[in-house]
Amino acid sequence: HVQLVESGGGSVQAGGSLTLSCVAHAFTYRAWFRQVSGKEREGIGYIATGEGLPHYADSMKGRFTIAHDGTEETIYLHLDNLTPNDTGVYYCAANRGRRGYSLFTSDEYPSWGQGTQVTVS
C-alpha cells in the first residue's frame, strides 16, 4: 500500500540540478533513498518531525539537500551538480516509529513511495 507520493524526477544534463518532492502525511521520520544501476538501494538522508534538521549518510554529503515545507507534510530532495552516476530511481520512505534499524537503511521504513526516475546524461 503506497502512502507516499513523489514527484519531480526527469532528465537533466551533467552538472544540472533537480528537486524532488514527497508528500508524506503524519509520519515521524521521512527519508530519501536511491537505487542506481548495479547497486543496492542506498540511504541518502532523513529528517525527523519536530527536529527540522536533516541527517545525511556520509557518502551523500555535499551535493544533496533535504528540506521540508514548514508544515512537515512535504519533504524535498535537491540534487545538485548531477553526474551520470546519479542516474537511478529515487524513493521517499517514512515511518511512524522506530523499528530498530539504522535510519539510513531501508528496513527501518515500512512506507514507500513509488519511486521517481532521475536520468543524467
Disulfide bonds with the S-S distance in Angstrom:
Cys22-Cys92 2.00
